[in-house]
């Protein structure tokens, strides 16, 4: 029974790992664009694409969920992304390198979308391109609910529900050991408190920053776990979006800067033990350090999560690049191993971000030795 279940699980993972590549091929015998498939599954989009398949006539059919597009351009304009992708055929273009590309345009709306960026159309209802192959049309302010924005909202609601259930269990039965979801949450909260907050901020001041540290840890972790889904059809790679990691890093920087005491700022503008004639060099270095630390947080989370997705999808794409099923014996087990490893990475990256945030905050609130 155990062997049967294990085999079924392995075959399920094999099929799921292969589906993104299968859905990227537009016709039988046509070479698969592995690079395009990988970028499609890790980038943001204005619609939630599930998969593509050829019908009986060989025409590619798309299964996707349109998302709302919200633009500010002489007023607020709201419409469905379906009006871009499915009302009109794509307009083919040739890049400066000689490759074929395309964009969608809706003259009725007056906008076009190229590589998930929305532009205003010219008087002829088209986009203008420069010599480098980039559109020169003006862009409206885009506040659309994209795939990553929807995932952000979904993960926030999911996290609120899970933690609310844990808190409720304590209120209803606080005298007994934790039950239900609380049994899972409590060890993590204790771990963040004892091994991250107290260790790096100090016994006297850590409580003030626990809400932020716990929020950052759980929020990154749950989105890292949801981020494993881009390997399968219909996933979203939120923690692999640099705008997401930039926002989290910026919040850490603001908390650090506004928590800084006189000793923190004294080390920046009057570094102890440094000759006064060296201060004009040290002060700019210390100021750069204020921004370099959150920059490292931003890049570390973004690069590690994105690289993991790219490697797994690349291993799956090897089968179709070489056009031989024999490669599946190598690429699928390696992809499965990396997928399991990313379960550890999902936790590890949340821990590293939270630990470094606590370390930076601890340095800002530390008293003089």
Residue pairs with C-beta under 8 A, 6 or more apart in sequence:
10 336
13 332
13 336
13 339
14 328
14 332
14 336
16 231
16 232
16 233
17 231
17 232
17 312
17 316
17 332
17 335
17 336
17 339
18 316
18 319
18 332
19 51
19 232
19 233
20 37
20 41
20 231
20 232
20 233
20 313
20 316
21 32
21 34
21 37
21 313
21 316
21 317
21 319
21 320
22 51
23 51
23 52
23 53
23 233
24 32
24 33
24 34
24 36
24 37
24 40
24 52
25 32
25 320
26 52
26 54
26 60
27 54
27 58
27 60
28 54
28 58
31 320
32 317
32 320
32 321
34 313
34 314
34 317
34 320
34 321
37 313
37 317
38 309
38 310
38 313
38 314
38 317
40 49
41 230
41 231
41 235
41 237
41 309
41 313
42 230
42 237
42 240
42 306
42 309
42 310
42 313
43 116
43 237
44 116
44 146
44 147
44 148
44 236
44 241
45 116
45 146
45 147
46 67
46 69
46 81
46 84
46 113
46 116
46 118
46 144
46 146
46 147
47 64
47 65
47 66
47 67
47 81
47 82
47 85
47 147
48 64
48 65
48 66
48 67
48 147
48 150
48 234
48 236
49 62
49 63
49 64
49 234
50 63
50 64
50 65
50 233
50 234
51 62
51 63
51 233
51 234
52 60
52 61
52 62
52 63
53 60
53 61
53 63
54 60
54 61
55 61
62 85
62 86
64 85
66 80
66 81
66 82
66 85
66 86
67 80
67 81
67 144
67 145
67 146
67 147
67 150
68 78
68 79
68 80
68 81
68 144
68 145
69 77
69 78
69 79
69 80
69 81
69 84
69 118
69 142
69 144
70 76
70 77
70 78
70 142
70 143
70 144
70 145
71 77
71 78
71 111
71 118
71 140
71 141
71 142
71 143
71 144
72 140
72 141
72 143
73 120
73 140
73 141
77 109
77 140
79 109
81 144
83 106
83 109
84 104
84 106
84 111
84 112
84 113
85 104
87 106
88 104
88 105
88 106
90 102
90 103
90 104
91 102
91 103
91 104
91 105
91 126
91 127
92 100
92 101
92 102
93 100
93 101
93 102
93 103
93 129
94 100
94 101
95 101
95 133
96 131
96 132
96 133
97 133
101 133
103 112
103 113
103 114
103 115
103 127
103 135
104 112
104 113
104 114
105 111
105 112
105 113
105 121
105 125
105 126
105 127
106 112
107 121
107 125
110 120
110 121
111 118
111 119
111 120
111 121
111 140
112 118
112 119
112 120
112 121
112 126
112 127
112 135
112 137
113 119
114 127
114 135
116 146
117 135
117 139
117 142
118 139
118 140
118 142
118 144
119 127
119 135
119 137
119 138
119 139
120 137
120 138
120 139
120 140
121 127
121 137
122 128
122 137
127 135
127 137
128 135
128 136
128 137
129 135
129 136
130 136
145 153
147 236
148 236
148 237
148 238
148 241
148 244
150 236
151 223
151 226
151 236
151 238
152 223
152 238
152 244
154 226
155 219
155 222
155 223
155 226
155 238
156 219
158 222
159 218
159 219
159 222
162 181
162 185
163 185
163 218
165 180
165 181
165 182
166 178
166 180
166 181
166 182
166 184
166 185
166 186
169 178
169 179
169 180
169 181
169 182
170 178
170 182
173 179
177 183
178 185
178 186
188 217
188 218
189 214
192 210
192 213
192 214
192 217
192 354
193 206
193 210
196 213
196 217
196 351
196 354
196 355
196 358
197 206
197 209
197 210
197 213
197 358
198 206
199 358
200 355
200 358
200 359
200 361
200 362
201 209
201 358
201 361
201 362
201 365
202 362
202 365
202 366
205 365
209 255
209 259
209 358
209 361
212 251
212 255
212 357
213 354
213 357
213 358
216 248
216 251
216 252
216 350
216 353
216 354
216 357
217 350
217 351
217 353
217 354
218 350
220 239
220 248
220 301
220 349
220 350
220 353
220 354
221 346
221 347
221 350
223 238
223 239
223 244
224 239
224 305
224 345
224 346
224 347
224 349
224 350
225 343
225 346
226 235
226 236
226 238
227 235
227 236
227 237
227 238
227 239
227 240
227 305
227 309
227 346
228 235
228 339
228 342
228 343
228 346
229 235
229 236
230 236
230 237
230 240
230 309
231 309
231 312
231 313
231 339
237 305
237 306
237 309
238 244
239 245
239 301
239 302
239 305
239 349
240 302
240 305
240 306
240 309
241 302
242 298
242 302
245 297
245 298
245 299
245 301
245 302
246 298
248 297
248 298
248 301
248 353
249 294
249 295
249 297
249 298
250 294
252 294
252 297
252 357
252 360
252 361
253 290
253 291
253 293
253 294
253 360
255 357
255 361
256 290
256 293
256 294
256 357
256 360
256 361
256 363
256 364
257 290
257 364
259 361
259 364
259 365
260 364
260 365
261 364
261 365
261 366
261 367
263 366
263 367
263 368
264 363
264 364
264 365
264 366
266 272
267 286
268 283
268 286
268 287
268 290
269 279
269 283
269 286
270 279
271 279
271 282
271 283
271 286
274 282
293 356
293 360
294 360
296 356
297 353
297 356
297 357
300 349
300 352
300 353
301 349
301 352
301 353
304 345
304 349
305 345
305 349
308 338
308 342
308 345
311 338
312 335
312 338
312 339
312 342
315 331
315 332
315 334
315 335
315 338
316 331
316 332
316 335
318 327
318 330
318 331
319 325
319 327
319 328
319 331
319 332
